[in-house]
Amino acid sequence: MINVNQDAMSFLKDKKLKTIVILAIITVSITFILGFKGIAAGVLAAAPVGIFNYWMMWDAVQRKLANKETNKVLLGRLLMRMIISIAALLAAVQVGIDFLFGVMIGLFLHLFTYAFDVLNILTGKKYQ
């Protein structure tokens, strides 16, 4: 049985989640300071959606389900992520190209954290 409160606390302590939030704050700050307010707004609007997308995969992995069950959950969540991301991008198109670009960045912030995983593997050091 899964303890929701314990799972929520584990997720909030996740290093990748912290990295995603830090990247979002840095990206929003820099783009806003540089005058790209549409991009900053897009990242700010989409970062929670990107975090939710990351959580769906994190949660599926944490459940340690049997292989067949894991595949069903992962494939279902991948489909949900794709639908959510496409809907967010289609909505962003209506606002403008800067906002669209920001939404794209916000949706995929978790992908940037994989660069740390590659650095960890290549160098044997911990960058995260």
C-alpha positions in Angstrom: 0.0 0.0 0.0 1.3 3.5 -0.8 1.4 6.1 1.8 0.4 9.4 0.1 1.9 11.7 2.7 5.2 9.8 2.7 5.2 9.8 -1.1 4.5 13.5 -1.3 7.4 14.2 1.1 9.7 12.0 -0.9 8.8 13.8 -4.1 9.4 17.2 -2.5 12.8 16.0 -1.4 13.7 14.7 -4.9 16.9 16.3 -6.2 15.7 16.5 -9.8 12.5 18.3 -8.6 14.7 20.9 -6.8 16.9 21.3 -9.9 13.8 21.8 -12.1 12.5 24.5 -9.7 15.9 26.2 -9.6 16.1 26.1 -13.5 12.6 27.6 -13.7 13.4 30.4 -11.4 16.7 31.2 -13.1 15.1 31.0 -16.6 12.2 33.2 -15.6 14.5 35.7 -13.9 17.0 36.0 -16.8 14.4 36.2 -19.6 12.4 38.8 -17.6 15.5 40.9 -16.9 16.5 40.7 -20.6 13.1 42.0 -21.6 11.6 38.7 -22.9 8.5 39.0 -20.8 6.5 36.6 -23.0 9.1 33.9 -22.6 9.3 34.4 -18.9 5.5 34.2 -18.6 5.4 31.1 -20.7 8.0 29.4 -18.5 6.2 30.5 -15.4 2.9 29.1 -16.8 4.3 25.8 -18.0 6.8 24.9 -15.3 4.0 23.5 -13.0 2.8 21.4 -15.9 6.3 20.1 -16.6 6.7 19.3 -12.9 3.4 17.4 -13.0 4.7 15.5 -16.1 7.9 14.7 -14.2 5.9 13.5 -11.1 3.8 11.1 -13.2 7.0 9.3 -14.3 8.6 9.6 -10.9 5.6 8.1 -9.1 5.3 5.2 -11.6 9.0 4.3 -10.9 8.6 4.6 -7.2 5.8 2.1 -7.1 8.1 -0.7 -8.3 5.4 -2.5 -10.0 5.8 -5.9 -11.8 7.1 -5.5 -15.4 3.8 -5.9 -17.2 2.0 -3.6 -14.8 4.9 -1.1 -14.9 4.8 -1.0 -18.7 1.0 -0.3 -18.7 1.4 2.5 -16.2 4.4 4.1 -17.9 2.8 3.9 -21.4 -0.4 5.4 -20.1 1.4 8.2 -18.3 3.5 8.9 -21.4 0.4 9.2 -23.4 -1.1 11.6 -20.8 2.1 13.6 -20.8 2.0 14.0 -24.5 -1.6 15.1 -24.6 -1.0 17.6 -21.8 2.0 19.0 -23.5 0.3 19.3 -26.9 -2.7 21.0 -25.3 -0.4 23.5 -23.5 1.5 24.2 -26.7 -1.7 24.7 -28.7 -3.0 27.1 -26.0 0.3 29.0 -26.0 0.2 29.5 -29.8 -2.9 31.7 -29.3 -0.9 34.1 -27.1 2.2 34.5 -29.2 5.6 33.2 -30.3 7.5 34.4 -27.2 4.9 32.8 -24.9 5.0 29.6 -26.9 8.8 29.4 -26.6 8.5 30.0 -22.9 5.9 27.3 -22.5 8.1 24.9 -24.4 11.0 25.6 -22.1 8.8 25.2 -19.0 7.4 21.9 -20.2 10.8 20.4 -20.8 12.8 21.7 -17.8 13.0 18.2 -16.4 14.9 17.2 -19.6 17.7 19.7 -18.8 18.3 17.8 -15.5 19.4 14.8 -17.5 22.6 16.7 -18.5 23.6 16.3 -14.8 23.1 12.6 -15.1 25.3 12.5 -18.2 28.0 14.5 -16.4 27.7 12.1 -13.4 28.2 9.1 -15.6 31.0 10.6 -17.7 33.0 12.0 -14.8 32.1 9.8 -11.9 31.4 12.9 -9.9 28.1 14.2 -8.4 26.8 17.4 -10.0 23.4 17.3 -8.5 
